């Protein structure tokens, strides 16, 4: 019997999908790892959406916040202090600690996975013939709660979206038949 990760590895190879990075949020709960910080610096709103989280700057009033920056019983969704006790400039960007705190409050202890799949360049004459290789590829980030047999369908669904995008760029029809194109 194959080990589950060996089977996953084989299935990903067959599907032309590579896992480039894995960030385990539970292991980062005290201090965000550098990769998480870099991801937050790039696009914290995308990261929140990826995990299905609301922006912690949402307009929710904290019962004990008077907007002065006084320390109080913190509400992580407080618009004025974001649970830190410090008044926030509403134009101030989110930092990694705030995004991670939001994830922990929402019980998001799973994994952020950076995946890649080659870009497909289709021949116009035949929509079944394409060129691809690891010199030109799509990358994306996904969130999963666990690294088990449920991760493969999530990764392949993402790869199918990339394939559909490549087909659209080539002016080809997007199928919804048994090949899984959407």
Backbone as CSV, one residue per row, in Angstrom:
resi,resn,N_x,N_y,N_z,CA_x,CA_y,CA_z,C_x,C_y,C_z
1,UNK,0.841,-1.184,0.000,0.000,0.000,0.000,0.889,1.251,0.000
2,UNK,0.561,2.191,-0.859,1.335,3.423,-0.964,1.057,4.349,0.210
3,UNK,2.103,5.012,0.674,1.935,6.054,1.686,1.096,7.171,1.045
4,UNK,0.172,7.803,1.786,-0.683,8.850,1.195,0.092,9.969,0.512
5,UNK,1.229,10.382,1.075,1.995,11.461,0.448,2.702,10.985,-0.811
6,UNK,3.080,9.728,-0.854,3.692,9.205,-2.074,2.657,9.177,-3.197
7,UNK,1.430,8.781,-2.858,0.361,8.786,-3.861,0.066,10.219,-4.309
8,UNK,0.007,11.151,-3.353,-0.231,12.554,-3.690,0.878,13.066,-4.601
9,UNK,2.103,12.746,-4.275,3.238,13.169,-5.095,3.115,12.638,-6.514
10,UNK,2.751,11.391,-6.646,2.576,10.784,-7.967,1.424,11.439,-8.727
11,UNK,0.312,11.677,-8.024,-0.849,12.311,-8.666,-0.527,13.740,-9.113
12,UNK,0.220,14.475,-8.297,0.597,15.840,-8.666,1.532,15.838,-9.870
13,UNK,2.461,14.900,-9.909,3.355,14.772,-11.051,2.541,14.522,-12.317
14,UNK,1.589,13.588,-12.260,0.755,13.273,-13.419,-0.089,14.468,-13.866
15,UNK,-0.485,15.317,-12.916,-1.334,16.473,-13.224,-0.524,17.723,-13.562
16,UNK,0.810,17.625,-13.611,1.685,18.770,-13.888,1.501,19.892,-12.859
17,UNK,1.455,19.513,-11.594,1.312,20.482,-10.500,2.487,20.288,-9.547
18,UNK,3.077,21.395,-9.144,4.176,21.353,-8.183,3.784,22.202,-6.978
19,UNK,4.039,21.680,-5.788,3.899,22.471,-4.572,5.252,23.129,-4.328
20,UNK,5.260,24.469,-4.352,6.516,25.194,-4.195,6.831,25.542,-2.749
21,UNK,5.804,25.930,-2.002,5.994,26.294,-0.595,4.768,25.862,0.198
22,UNK,5.005,25.561,1.462,3.919,25.278,2.399,4.196,26.080,3.660
23,UNK,3.207,26.840,4.082,3.298,27.577,5.339,2.229,27.007,6.264
24,UNK,2.651,26.440,7.372,1.722,25.869,8.344,1.382,26.970,9.343
25,UNK,0.137,27.440,9.318,-0.262,28.551,10.171,-0.164,28.211,11.655
26,UNK,-0.487,26.986,12.029,-0.416,26.606,13.442,1.006,26.741,13.983
27,UNK,1.988,26.466,13.153,3.388,26.588,13.581,3.840,28.035,13.626
28,UNK,3.066,28.921,13.016,3.420,30.344,12.964,2.605,31.162,13.948
29,UNK,1.820,30.518,14.803,0.848,31.253,15.611,1.467,32.276,16.557
30,UNK,2.684,32.045,17.035,3.312,33.019,17.935,3.949,34.163,17.157
31,UNK,4.702,33.815,16.141,5.393,34.812,15.316,5.317,34.359,13.864
32,UNK,4.842,35.219,12.976,4.764,34.821,11.565,6.146,34.518,10.982
33,UNK,6.215,33.446,10.205,7.468,33.110,9.531,7.714,34.122,8.408
34,UNK,8.955,34.212,7.946,9.325,35.205,6.933,8.487,35.083,5.670
35,UNK,8.212,33.858,5.204,7.421,33.672,3.988,6.015,34.246,4.157
36,UNK,5.432,34.076,5.348,4.102,34.633,5.630,4.168,36.158,5.626
37,UNK,5.213,36.708,6.228,5.384,38.167,6.245,5.502,38.710,4.823
38,UNK,6.287,38.038,3.983,6.453,38.476,2.595,5.123,38.425,1.843
39,UNK,4.357,37.379,2.079,3.058,37.243,1.432,2.115,38.358,1.879
40,UNK,2.138,38.681,3.165,1.302,39.773,3.688,1.749,41.122,3.162
41,UNK,3.054,41.315,3.056,3.561,42.582,2.531,3.107,42.797,1.098
42,UNK,2.994,41.700,0.338,2.591,41.805,-1.060,1.120,42.123,-1.244
43,UNK,0.239,41.398,-0.561,-1.190,41.579,-0.759,-1.972,40.978,0.413
44,UNK,-2.054,41.693,1.538,-2.742,41.136,2.700,-4.233,40.885,2.466
45,UNK,-4.870,41.720,1.646,-6.296,41.528,1.380,-6.538,40.218,0.626
46,UNK,-5.641,39.874,-0.316,-5.748,38.612,-1.038,-5.603,37.448,-0.071
47,UNK,-4.678,37.581,0.852,-4.444,36.527,1.829,-5.663,36.329,2.719
48,UNK,-6.273,37.410,3.169,-7.498,37.301,3.971,-8.604,36.608,3.177
49,UNK,-8.776,37.009,1.924,-9.809,36.396,1.078,-9.532,34.916,0.857
50,UNK,-8.279,34.574,0.675,-7.877,33.193,0.463,-8.313,32.305,1.628
51,UNK,-8.244,32.843,2.833,-8.626,32.086,4.022,-10.082,32.298,4.404
52,UNK,-10.803,33.099,3.607,-12.211,33.354,3.896,-12.417,34.234,5.116
53,UNK,-11.496,35.179,5.331,-11.554,36.046,6.505,-11.973,37.454,6.130
54,UNK,-12.622,38.112,7.072,-12.964,39.519,6.897,-11.746,40.361,7.228
55,UNK,-11.694,41.539,6.634,-10.631,42.480,6.940,-10.768,42.889,8.411
56,UNK,-9.713,42.743,9.208,-9.826,43.112,10.620,-10.072,44.601,10.833
57,UNK,-9.960,45.386,9.766,-10.247,46.817,9.868,-11.726,47.099,9.626
58,UNK,-12.534,46.028,9.538,-13.970,46.198,9.285,-14.576,47.086,10.371
59,UNK,-15.649,47.744,10.012,-16.252,48.699,10.926,-17.055,47.995,12.019
60,UNK,-16.343,47.501,13.007,-16.971,46.898,14.175,-16.460,47.663,15.373
61,UNK,-17.380,48.226,16.134,-16.978,49.015,17.287,-16.623,48.109,18.453
62,UNK,-15.564,48.447,19.114,-15.131,47.728,20.303,-15.828,48.377,21.492
63,UNK,-16.446,47.575,22.351,-17.201,48.119,23.477,-16.346,48.971,24.404
64,UNK,-15.062,48.617,24.531,-14.247,49.359,25.475,-13.258,50.323,24.836
65,UNK,-13.296,50.489,23.519,-12.350,51.381,22.863,-12.957,52.771,22.747
66,UNK,-12.222,53.749,23.242,-12.694,55.126,23.110,-11.924,55.886,22.038
67,UNK,-11.083,55.139,21.274,-10.343,55.753,20.185,-9.108,56.514,20.629
68,UNK,-8.768,56.425,21.895,-7.621,57.168,22.405,-6.340,56.357,22.401
69,UNK,-6.460,55.071,22.182,-5.284,54.219,22.221,-5.054,53.622,23.595
70,UNK,-5.970,53.896,24.544,-5.847,53.305,25.875,-6.002,51.792,25.767
71,UNK,-5.219,51.068,26.555,-5.325,49.609,26.569,-6.676,49.241,27.181
72,UNK,-7.341,48.297,26.562,-8.655,47.839,27.029,-8.799,46.366,26.693
73,UNK,-9.917,45.791,27.055,-10.125,44.383,26.720,-10.303,44.341,25.214
74,UNK,-9.348,43.745,24.544,-9.214,43.874,23.102,-10.232,43.064,22.316
75,UNK,-10.746,43.681,21.285,-11.590,43.018,20.310,-10.781,43.022,19.020
76,UNK,-10.408,41.840,18.484,-9.541,41.832,17.298,-10.185,42.482,16.076
77,UNK,-11.497,42.711,16.108,-12.155,43.332,14.958,-12.471,44.806,15.198
78,UNK,-11.944,45.364,16.270,-12.204,46.766,16.572,-11.591,47.643,15.483
79,UNK,-12.390,48.507,14.893,-11.917,49.367,13.809,-10.854,50.349,14.299
80,UNK,-10.988,50.791,15.535,-10.052,51.796,16.041,-8.712,51.218,16.425
81,UNK,-8.711,50.013,17.012,-7.440,49.505,17.529,-7.044,48.142,16.985
82,UNK,-7.926,47.465,16.265,-7.653,46.131,15.709,-7.182,45.147,16.765
83,UNK,-7.627,45.355,17.989,-7.286,44.424,19.054,-5.916,44.631,19.636
84,UNK,-5.223,45.690,19.250,-3.863,45.907,19.747,-3.842,46.926,20.882
85,UNK,-4.911,47.694,21.013,-4.911,48.776,21.986,-4.312,50.047,21.427
86,UNK,-3.869,50.028,20.176,-3.287,51.203,19.535,-4.249,51.701,18.467
87,UNK,-4.471,53.001,18.429,-5.368,53.570,17.425,-4.713,53.448,16.056
88,UNK,-5.494,53.009,15.080,-4.985,52.777,13.736,-5.436,53.891,12.799
89,UNK,-4.515,54.322,11.973,-4.846,55.198,10.864,-5.579,54.321,9.854
90,UNK,-6.778,54.711,9.444,-7.564,53.842,8.565,-6.907,53.570,7.219
91,UNK,-5.898,54.339,6.848,-5.173,54.089,5.596,-3.937,53.210,5.805
92,UNK,-3.660,52.863,7.050,-2.492,52.047,7.373,-2.686,50.624,6.850
93,UNK,-1.640,50.082,6.274,-1.704,48.725,5.718,-1.726,47.686,6.839
94,UNK,-2.309,46.555,6.526,-2.297,45.430,7.457,-0.897,44.846,7.531
95,UNK,-0.515,44.377,8.691,0.769,43.691,8.780,0.530,42.205,9.046
96,UNK,1.600,41.449,8.979,1.509,39.992,9.086,0.933,39.554,10.427
97,UNK,1.289,40.245,11.500,0.785,39.866,12.819,-0.730,40.005,12.887
98,UNK,-1.272,41.071,12.282,-2.721,41.269,12.296,-3.442,40.208,11.473
99,UNK,-2.882,39.883,10.313,-3.501,38.849,9.473,-3.455,37.503,10.187
100,UNK,-2.328,37.184,10.787,-2.196,35.921,11.499,-3.124,35.878,12.715
101,UNK,-3.239,36.972,13.441,-4.157,37.026,14.578,-5.591,36.795,14.113
102,UNK,-5.965,37.407,12.997,-7.310,37.181,12.447,-7.519,35.720,12.096
103,UNK,-6.500,35.097,11.505,-6.592,33.681,11.149,-6.766,32.822,12.400
104,UNK,-5.999,33.106,13.443,-6.087,32.310,14.671,-7.453,32.478,15.330
105,UNK,-7.990,33.712,15.345,-9.310,33.953,15.940,-10.408,33.222,15.159
106,UNK,-10.176,32.991,13.871,-11.154,32.290,13.024,-10.863,30.784,12.948
107,UNK,-9.957,30.295,13.797,-9.586,28.871,13.816,-9.023,28.389,12.486
108,UNK,-8.261,29.230,11.835,-7.573,28.866,10.597,-6.146,28.477,10.948
109,UNK,-5.948,27.202,11.250,-4.641,26.698,11.647,-4.028,25.816,10.564
110,UNK,-4.599,25.837,9.366,-4.183,24.952,8.290,-2.939,25.407,7.571
111,UNK,-2.950,25.230,6.260,-1.755,25.400,5.443,-2.011,26.341,4.279
112,UNK,-1.078,27.241,4.052,-1.041,28.037,2.829,-0.069,27.318,1.903
113,UNK,-0.537,27.028,0.714,0.276,26.263,-0.236,0.477,27.092,-1.492
114,UNK,1.741,27.278,-1.872,2.034,27.917,-3.151,2.208,26.803,-4.180
115,UNK,1.387,26.861,-5.228,1.409,25.824,-6.257,1.790,26.433,-7.597
116,UNK,2.216,25.562,-8.497,2.581,25.995,-9.845,2.154,24.932,-10.843
117,UNK,1.848,25.391,-12.041,1.560,24.499,-13.161,2.016,25.216,-14.435
118,UNK,2.544,24.474,-15.404,3.039,25.135,-16.619,1.927,25.854,-17.390
119,UNK,2.293,26.980,-17.996,1.392,27.677,-18.910,1.285,26.816,-20.166
120,UNK,0.069,26.688,-20.667,-0.147,25.940,-21.907,-0.319,26.926,-23.058
121,UNK,0.488,26.750,-24.086,0.383,27.568,-25.294,-0.223,26.656,-26.359
122,UNK,-1.473,26.925,-26.689,-2.211,26.068,-27.620,-1.927,26.436,-29.060
123,UNK,-1.852,25.403,-29.898,-1.762,25.593,-31.338,-3.162,25.947,-31.824
124,UNK,-3.292,27.011,-32.562,-4.616,27.480,-33.004,-5.344,26.461,-33.877
125,UNK,-4.599,25.682,-34.646,-5.242,24.741,-35.561,-5.914,23.582,-34.831
126,UNK,-5.409,23.238,-33.663,-5.939,22.075,-32.954,-5.936,22.384,-31.462
127,UNK,-7.120,22.401,-30.849,-7.190,22.777,-29.441,-6.758,21.657,-28.481
128,UNK,-6.306,20.546,-29.014,-5.796,19.484,-28.144,-4.268,19.457,-28.104
129,UNK,-3.636,20.280,-28.948,-2.173,20.309,-29.004,-1.689,21.616,-28.365
130,UNK,-0.791,21.459,-27.425,-0.228,22.632,-26.759,1.226,22.364,-26.396
131,UNK,1.953,23.470,-26.161,3.316,23.401,-25.673,3.302,23.897,-24.239
132,UNK,4.113,23.281,-23.401,4.237,23.758,-22.027,5.566,23.283,-21.458
133,UNK,5.995,23.937,-20.428,7.233,23.549,-19.771,7.433,24.378,-18.520
134,UNK,8.387,23.974,-17.726,8.596,24.632,-16.444,9.403,25.923,-16.551
135,UNK,9.669,26.373,-17.763,10.308,27.671,-17.943,9.300,28.807,-17.906
136,UNK,8.008,28.499,-18.033,6.932,29.499,-18.036,5.733,28.860,-17.351
137,UNK,5.425,29.329,-16.154,4.372,28.656,-15.387,3.547,29.640,-14.561
138,UNK,2.330,29.198,-14.221,1.433,29.933,-13.332,1.804,29.578,-11.893
139,UNK,1.648,30.537,-10.996,1.751,30.232,-9.573,0.540,30.802,-8.866
140,UNK,0.215,30.237,-7.746,-0.896,30.738,-6.956,-0.801,30.210,-5.536
141,UNK,-1.538,30.852,-4.658,-1.594,30.428,-3.263,-2.980,29.890,-2.975
142,UNK,-3.039,28.823,-2.193,-4.293,28.203,-1.782,-4.239,27.951,-0.289
143,UNK,-5.399,27.912,0.342,-5.475,27.555,1.761,-6.205,26.221,1.874
144,UNK,-5.658,25.317,2.676,-6.320,24.047,2.983,-6.218,23.819,4.481
145,UNK,-7.228,23.165,5.035,-7.227,22.892,6.469,-6.285,21.764,6.852
146,UNK,-6.074,20.824,5.931,-5.249,19.662,6.252,-4.477,19.215,5.019
147,UNK,-3.355,18.573,5.259,-2.591,17.961,4.175,-2.931,16.477,4.174
148,UNK,-3.976,16.149,3.467,-4.421,14.768,3.377,-5.016,14.545,1.993
149,UNK,-5.827,13.525,1.828,-6.367,13.203,0.506,-7.304,14.293,-0.036
150,UNK,-7.755,15.206,0.820,-8.651,16.270,0.353,-7.902,17.394,-0.364
151,UNK,-6.577,17.432,-0.282,-5.825,18.525,-0.889,-5.732,18.386,-2.411
152,UNK,-5.673,17.166,-2.930,-5.507,16.968,-4.367,-6.633,17.611,-5.179
153,UNK,-7.912,17.408,-4.823,-8.970,18.071,-5.601,-8.877,19.602,-5.584
154,UNK,-8.407,20.166,-4.490,-8.250,21.623,-4.401,-7.164,22.087,-5.370
155,UNK,-6.059,21.361,-5.389,-4.945,21.734,-6.269,-5.300,21.531,-7.739
156,UNK,-5.981,20.443,-8.058,-6.347,20.209,-9.461,-7.405,21.198,-9.930
157,UNK,-8.315,21.601,-9.047,-9.317,22.612,-9.431,-8.610,23.920,-9.790
158,UNK,-7.600,24.293,-9.021,-6.831,25.496,-9.341,-6.127,25.335,-10.686
159,UNK,-5.483,24.185,-10.916,-4.770,23.946,-12.179,-5.735,23.977,-13.358
160,UNK,-6.940,23.465,-13.173,-7.946,23.501,-14.246,-8.360,24.935,-14.569
161,UNK,-8.412,25.794,-13.552,-8.710,27.210,-13.805,-7.586,27.852,-14.619
162,UNK,-6.353,27.482,-14.328,-5.218,28.012,-15.093,-5.285,27.513,-16.536
163,UNK,-5.642,26.246,-16.715,-5.786,25.696,-18.064,-6.898,26.424,-18.826
164,UNK,-8.018,26.666,-18.158,-9.117,27.395,-18.798,-8.666,28.801,-19.197
165,UNK,-7.884,29.436,-18.348,-7.357,30.762,-18.667,-6.465,30.705,-19.902
166,UNK,-5.625,29.691,-19.977,-4.750,29.535,-21.144,-5.569,29.295,-22.406
167,UNK,-6.620,28.510,-22.305,-7.494,28.240,-23.457,-8.190,29.535,-23.897
168,UNK,-8.650,30.315,-22.917,-9.313,31.588,-23.236,-8.356,32.522,-23.973
169,UNK,-7.122,32.589,-23.496,-6.119,33.457,-24.132,-5.844,33.034,-25.569
170,UNK,-5.985,31.746,-25.842,-5.759,31.244,-27.203,-7.012,31.361,-28.058
171,UNK,-8.097,31.866,-27.461,-9.345,32.005,-28.211,-10.088,30.695,-28.384
172,UNK,-9.816,29.739,-27.518,-10.456,28.430,-27.608,-11.648,28.340,-26.668
173,UNK,-12.555,27.444,-26.990,-13.733,27.230,-26.162,-13.320,26.633,-24.817
174,UNK,-14.063,26.968,-23.811,-13.859,26.401,-22.480,-14.900,25.322,-22.299
175,UNK,-14.436,24.100,-22.180,-15.335,22.949,-22.065,-15.733,22.717,-20.617
176,UNK,-16.855,22.075,-20.419,-17.265,21.673,-19.073,-17.590,20.185,-19.085
177,UNK,-16.975,19.463,-20.006,-17.244,18.025,-20.091,-16.385,17.246,-19.097
178,UNK,-16.205,15.984,-19.350,-15.513,15.125,-18.401,-14.041,15.481,-18.213
179,UNK,-13.492,16.398,-18.991,-12.101,16.801,-18.812,-11.943,17.818,-17.689
180,UNK,-13.043,18.299,-17.142,-12.979,19.168,-15.990,-12.720,20.630,-16.260
181,UNK,-12.731,21.065,-17.514,-12.519,22.495,-17.789,-13.752,23.260,-17.385
182,UNK,-13.547,24.436,-16.830,-14.677,25.252,-16.402,-14.737,26.541,-17.186
